[in-house]
Amino acid sequence: MSDDLTPNLALPFLLPAQAQKHVTVNEALTRLDALVQLAVMRRDLSAPPSAPAEGERQIVGPAPSGEWAGQAGRIALFAGGGWQFLTPRAGWRAWVVAEGRALVHDGAGWTDGPQMLGVNTAPDAVNRLAVASEAVLFTHAGGDQRLVLNKAGATDTASLVFQSGWQGLAEMGLAGGEDFTIKAHDGAQWFEALRIDRTSHALLAGGGALYHQGNLLGEVTQAGGAVTGAVMERGTGPSGDWLRLADGTQLCHHVMAGSAAAATTWTYPKPFASAPVVTGTVVAGVLSVLCLDAPPDGDAASFSLRDGAGARRGDDVHLLAAGRWA
């Protein structure tokens, strides 16, 4: 910096025995007027505007031409009918009127505001926003209030981590995937406590599904002895009603008439994995009992209704088969 100029804003000094001191003073005042409370019209122009106002300021765009050639990033001041160019320094701030945005010069170029912010503590390259406080308040501006965490890709992470003594103990969010999870740390490793499957909509706890009003009833299924469907399944068909439980238990019920002429076959409304226990209650005014004519199998039972003399009867009977479907 020349001895004739101030070190920060490059304002000209008055020299001893200098003539026309007003010229130097006016030049310094013009520069001060341009730099103090710096507000530029735009920052993207590559050529001067056609009709600039006296005192108008612009940040020269990245590929300037004409009168602005070679002045990229500098402050262009229109004063006295011509353009002057001022070189910004690190820490200078400028308000861009066209964008309603504040810029900060980092010594190499203009940036959109501070790159780090610390409130009562120091930020760093990873924690660019750091706050040391007993509480942090986010409140509405007349309507909703939403905190958004956005990650780059499907295998990246967007989560909240809860720590004690700088040791992570719990985490919730999209951790390395796109299902919402809640995890905890047992002192040695992380384990998953809850997961919401974004495809099936299932709520899983410790890797297994949780049962609730929405999935308690439905199709009962198993895979390798493990429950993979609902807890209970109930249905009705031409040959009766059935109830299946997730543990493999199955009940079938049917009301039908026996035959006085021959054995009657009941085909269960749902098959069993093996022969069930078949019982029945006969509706009759005299002695009439259920007799199985052959051992039942997993698909059907053959029976007759007989009186005290052993003769077949055609009474109605309530049949119940209890066994396992899996």
Secondary structure as a PSIPRED ss2 file (coil, helix, strand):
# PSIPRED VFORMAT (PSIPRED V4.0)

   1 M C   1.000  0.000  0.000
   2 S C   1.000  0.000  0.000
   3 D C   1.000  0.000  0.000
   4 D C   1.000  0.000  0.000
   5 L E   0.000  0.000  1.000
   6 T C   1.000  0.000  0.000
   7 P C   1.000  0.000  0.000
   8 N C   1.000  0.000  0.000
   9 L C   1.000  0.000  0.000
  10 A C   1.000  0.000  0.000
  11 L C   1.000  0.000  0.000
  12 P E   0.000  0.000  1.000
  13 F C   1.000  0.000  0.000
  14 L C   1.000  0.000  0.000
  15 L C   1.000  0.000  0.000
  16 P C   1.000  0.000  0.000
  17 A C   1.000  0.000  0.000
  18 Q C   1.000  0.000  0.000
  19 A C   1.000  0.000  0.000
  20 Q C   1.000  0.000  0.000
  21 K H   0.000  1.000  0.000
  22 H H   0.000  1.000  0.000
  23 V H   0.000  1.000  0.000
  24 T H   0.000  1.000  0.000
  25 V H   0.000  1.000  0.000
  26 N H   0.000  1.000  0.000
  27 E H   0.000  1.000  0.000
  28 A H   0.000  1.000  0.000
  29 L H   0.000  1.000  0.000
  30 T H   0.000  1.000  0.000
  31 R H   0.000  1.000  0.000
  32 L H   0.000  1.000  0.000
  33 D H   0.000  1.000  0.000
  34 A H   0.000  1.000  0.000
  35 L H   0.000  1.000  0.000
  36 V C   1.000  0.000  0.000
  37 Q C   1.000  0.000  0.000
  38 L C   1.000  0.000  0.000
  39 A E   0.000  0.000  1.000
  40 V E   0.000  0.000  1.000
  41 M C   1.000  0.000  0.000
  42 R C   1.000  0.000  0.000
  43 R C   1.000  0.000  0.000
  44 D C   1.000  0.000  0.000
  45 L C   1.000  0.000  0.000
  46 S C   1.000  0.000  0.000
  47 A C   1.000  0.000  0.000
  48 P C   1.000  0.000  0.000
  49 P C   1.000  0.000  0.000
  50 S C   1.000  0.000  0.000
  51 A C   1.000  0.000  0.000
  52 P C   1.000  0.000  0.000
  53 A C   1.000  0.000  0.000
  54 E C   1.000  0.000  0.000
  55 G C   1.000  0.000  0.000
  56 E C   1.000  0.000  0.000
  57 R E   0.000  0.000  1.000
  58 Q E   0.000  0.000  1.000
  59 I E   0.000  0.000  1.000
  60 V C   1.000  0.000  0.000
  61 G C   1.000  0.000  0.000
  62 P C   1.000  0.000  0.000
  63 A C   1.000  0.000  0.000
  64 P C   1.000  0.000  0.000
  65 S C   1.000  0.000  0.000
  66 G H   0.000  1.000  0.000
  67 E H   0.000  1.000  0.000
  68 W H   0.000  1.000  0.000
  69 A C   1.000  0.000  0.000
  70 G C   1.000  0.000  0.000
  71 Q C   1.000  0.000  0.000
  72 A C   1.000  0.000  0.000
  73 G C   1.000  0.000  0.000
  74 R C   1.000  0.000  0.000
  75 I E   0.000  0.000  1.000
  76 A E   0.000  0.000  1.000
  77 L E   0.000  0.000  1.000
  78 F E   0.000  0.000  1.000
  79 A E   0.000  0.000  1.000
  80 G C   1.000  0.000  0.000
  81 G C   1.000  0.000  0.000
  82 G E   0.000  0.000  1.000
  83 W E   0.000  0.000  1.000
  84 Q E   0.000  0.000  1.000
  85 F E   0.000  0.000  1.000
  86 L E   0.000  0.000  1.000
  87 T C   1.000  0.000  0.000
  88 P C   1.000  0.000  0.000
  89 R C   1.000  0.000  0.000
  90 A C   1.000  0.000  0.000
  91 G C   1.000  0.000  0.000
  92 W C   1.000  0.000  0.000
  93 R E   0.000  0.000  1.000
  94 A E   0.000  0.000  1.000
  95 W E   0.000  0.000  1.000
  96 V E   0.000  0.000  1.000
  97 V C   1.000  0.000  0.000
  98 A C   1.000  0.000  0.000
  99 E C   1.000  0.000  0.000
 100 G C   1.000  0.000  0.000
 101 R E   0.000  0.000  1.000
 102 A E   0.000  0.000  1.000
 103 L E   0.000  0.000  1.000
 104 V E   0.000  0.000  1.000
 105 H E   0.000  0.000  1.000
 106 D C   1.000  0.000  0.000
 107 G C   1.000  0.000  0.000
 108 A C   1.000  0.000  0.000
 109 G C   1.000  0.000  0.000
 110 W E   0.000  0.000  1.000
 111 T E   0.000  0.000  1.000
 112 D C   1.000  0.000  0.000
 113 G C   1.000  0.000  0.000
 114 P C   1.000  0.000  0.000
 115 Q C   1.000  0.000  0.000
 116 M C   1.000  0.000  0.000
 117 L E   0.000  0.000  1.000
 118 G E   0.000  0.000  1.000
 119 V E   0.000  0.000  1.000
 120 N C   1.000  0.000  0.000
 121 T C   1.000  0.000  0.000
 122 A C   1.000  0.000  0.000
 123 P C   1.000  0.000  0.000
 124 D C   1.000  0.000  0.000
 125 A C   1.000  0.000  0.000
 126 V C   1.000  0.000  0.000
 127 N C   1.000  0.000  0.000
 128 R C   1.000  0.000  0.000
 129 L E   0.000  0.000  1.000
 130 A E   0.000  0.000  1.000
 131 V E   0.000  0.000  1.000
 132 A C   1.000  0.000  0.000
 133 S C   1.000  0.000  0.000
 134 E C   1.000  0.000  0.000
 135 A C   1.000  0.000  0.000
 136 V C   1.000  0.000  0.000
 137 L C   1.000  0.000  0.000
 138 F C   1.000  0.000  0.000
 139 T C   1.000  0.000  0.000
 140 H C   1.000  0.000  0.000
 141 A C   1.000  0.000  0.000
 142 G C   1.000  0.000  0.000
 143 G C   1.000  0.000  0.000
 144 D C   1.000  0.000  0.000
 145 Q C   1.000  0.000  0.000
 146 R C   1.000  0.000  0.000
 147 L C   1.000  0.000  0.000
 148 V C   1.000  0.000  0.000
 149 L C   1.000  0.000  0.000
 150 N C   1.000  0.000  0.000
 151 K C   1.000  0.000  0.000
 152 A C   1.000  0.000  0.000
 153 G C   1.000  0.000  0.000
 154 A C   1.000  0.000  0.000
 155 T C   1.000  0.000  0.000
 156 D C   1.000  0.000  0.000
 157 T C   1.000  0.000  0.000
 158 A E   0.000  0.000  1.000
 159 S E   0.000  0.000  1.000
 160 L E   0.000  0.000  1.000
 161 V E   0.000  0.000  1.000
 162 F E   0.000  0.000  1.000
 163 Q E   0.000  0.000  1.000
 164 S E   0.000  0.000  1.000
 165 G C   1.000  0.000  0.000
 166 W C   1.000  0.000  0.000
 167 Q E   0.000  0.000  1.000
 168 G E   0.000  0.000  1.000
 169 L E   0.000  0.000  1.000
 170 A E   0.000  0.000  1.000
 171 E E   0.000  0.000  1.000
 172 M E   0.000  0.000  1.000
 173 G E   0.000  0.000  1.000
 174 L E   0.000  0.000  1.000
 175 A C   1.000  0.000  0.000
 176 G C   1.000  0.000  0.000
 177 G C   1.000  0.000  0.000
 178 E C   1.000  0.000  0.000
 179 D C   1.000  0.000  0.000
 180 F E   0.000  0.000  1.000
 181 T E   0.000  0.000  1.000
 182 I E   0.000  0.000  1.000
 183 K E   0.000  0.000  1.000
 184 A E   0.000  0.000  1.000
 185 H E   0.000  0.000  1.000
 186 D C   1.000  0.000  0.000
 187 G C   1.000  0.000  0.000
 188 A C   1.000  0.000  0.000
 189 Q C   1.000  0.000  0.000
 190 W E   0.000  0.000  1.000
 191 F E   0.000  0.000  1.000
 192 E E   0.000  0.000  1.000
 193 A E   0.000  0.000  1.000
 194 L E   0.000  0.000  1.000
 195 R E   0.000  0.000  1.000
 196 I E   0.000  0.000  1.000
 197 D C   1.000  0.000  0.000
 198 R C   1.000  0.000  0.000
 199 T C   1.000  0.000  0.000
 200 S C   1.000  0.000  0.000
 201 H C   1.000  0.000  0.000
 202 A C   1.000  0.000  0.000
 203 L E   0.000  0.000  1.000
 204 L E   0.000  0.000  1.000
 205 A E   0.000  0.000  1.000
 206 G C   1.000  0.000  0.000
 207 G C   1.000  0.000  0.000
 208 G E   0.000  0.000  1.000
 209 A E   0.000  0.000  1.000
 210 L C   1.000  0.000  0.000
 211 Y C   1.000  0.000  0.000
 212 H C   1.000  0.000  0.000
 213 Q C   1.000  0.000  0.000
 214 G C   1.000  0.000  0.000
 215 N C   1.000  0.000  0.000
 216 L C   1.000  0.000  0.000
 217 L E   0.000  0.000  1.000
 218 G C   1.000  0.000  0.000
 219 E C   1.000  0.000  0.000
 220 V C   1.000  0.000  0.000
 221 T C   1.000  0.000  0.000
 222 Q E   0.000  0.000  1.000
 223 A E   0.000  0.000  1.000
 224 G C   1.000  0.000  0.000
 225 G C   1.000  0.000  0.000
 226 A E   0.000  0.000  1.000
 227 V E   0.000  0.000  1.000
 228 T C   1.000  0.000  0.000
 229 G C   1.000  0.000  0.000
 230 A C   1.000  0.000  0.000
 231 V C   1.000  0.000  0.000
 232 M E   0.000  0.000  1.000
 233 E E   0.000  0.000  1.000
 234 R E   0.000  0.000  1.000
 235 G E   0.000  0.000  1.000
 236 T E   0.000  0.000  1.000
 237 G E   0.000  0.000  1.000
 238 P C   1.000  0.000  0.000
 239 S C   1.000  0.000  0.000
 240 G E   0.000  0.000  1.000
 241 D E   0.000  0.000  1.000
 242 W E   0.000  0.000  1.000
 243 L E   0.000  0.000  1.000
 244 R E   0.000  0.000  1.000
 245 L E   0.000  0.000  1.000
 246 A C   1.000  0.000  0.000
 247 D C   1.000  0.000  0.000
 248 G C   1.000  0.000  0.000
 249 T E   0.000  0.000  1.000
 250 Q E   0.000  0.000  1.000
 251 L E   0.000  0.000  1.000
 252 C E   0.000  0.000  1.000
 253 H E   0.000  0.000  1.000
 254 H E   0.000  0.000  1.000
 255 V E   0.000  0.000  1.000
 256 M E   0.000  0.000  1.000
 257 A E   0.000  0.000  1.000
 258 G C   1.000  0.000  0.000
 259 S C   1.000  0.000  0.000
 260 A C   1.000  0.000  0.000
 261 A C   1.000  0.000  0.000
 262 A C   1.000  0.000  0.000
 263 A C   1.000  0.000  0.000
 264 T E   0.000  0.000  1.000
 265 T E   0.000  0.000  1.000
 266 W E   0.000  0.000  1.000
 267 T E   0.000  0.000  1.000
 268 Y C   1.000  0.000  0.000
 269 P C   1.000  0.000  0.000
 270 K C   1.000  0.000  0.000
 271 P C   1.000  0.000  0.000
 272 F C   1.000  0.000  0.000
 273 A C   1.000  0.000  0.000
 274 S C   1.000  0.000  0.000
 275 A C   1.000  0.000  0.000
 276 P C   1.000  0.000  0.000
 277 V E   0.000  0.000  1.000
 278 V E   0.000  0.000  1.000
 279 T E   0.000  0.000  1.000
 280 G E   0.000  0.000  1.000
 281 T E   0.000  0.000  1.000
 282 V E   0.000  0.000  1.000
 283 V E   0.000  0.000  1.000
 284 A C   1.000  0.000  0.000
 285 G C   1.000  0.000  0.000
 286 V C   1.000  0.000  0.000
 287 L C   1.000  0.000  0.000
 288 S C   1.000  0.000  0.000
 289 V E   0.000  0.000  1.000
 290 L E   0.000  0.000  1.000
 291 C E   0.000  0.000  1.000
 292 L E   0.000  0.000  1.000
 293 D C   1.000  0.000  0.000
 294 A C   1.000  0.000  0.000
 295 P C   1.000  0.000  0.000
 296 P C   1.000  0.000  0.000
 297 D C   1.000  0.000  0.000
 298 G C   1.000  0.000  0.000
 299 D C   1.000  0.000  0.000
 300 A E   0.000  0.000  1.000
 301 A E   0.000  0.000  1.000
 302 S E   0.000  0.000  1.000
 303 F E   0.000  0.000  1.000
 304 S E   0.000  0.000  1.000
 305 L E   0.000  0.000  1.000
 306 R E   0.000  0.000  1.000
 307 D C   1.000  0.000  0.000
 308 G C   1.000  0.000  0.000
 309 A C   1.000  0.000  0.000
 310 G C   1.000  0.000  0.000
 311 A C   1.000  0.000  0.000
 312 R E   0.000  0.000  1.000
 313 R E   0.000  0.000  1.000
 314 G C   1.000  0.000  0.000
 315 D C   1.000  0.000  0.000
 316 D E   0.000  0.000  1.000
 317 V E   0.000  0.000  1.000
 318 H E   0.000  0.000  1.000
 319 L E   0.000  0.000  1.000
 320 L E   0.000  0.000  1.000
 321 A E   0.000  0.000  1.000
 322 A E   0.000  0.000  1.000
 323 G E   0.000  0.000  1.000
 324 R E   0.000  0.000  1.000
 325 W C   1.000  0.000  0.000
 326 A C   1.000  0.000  0.000
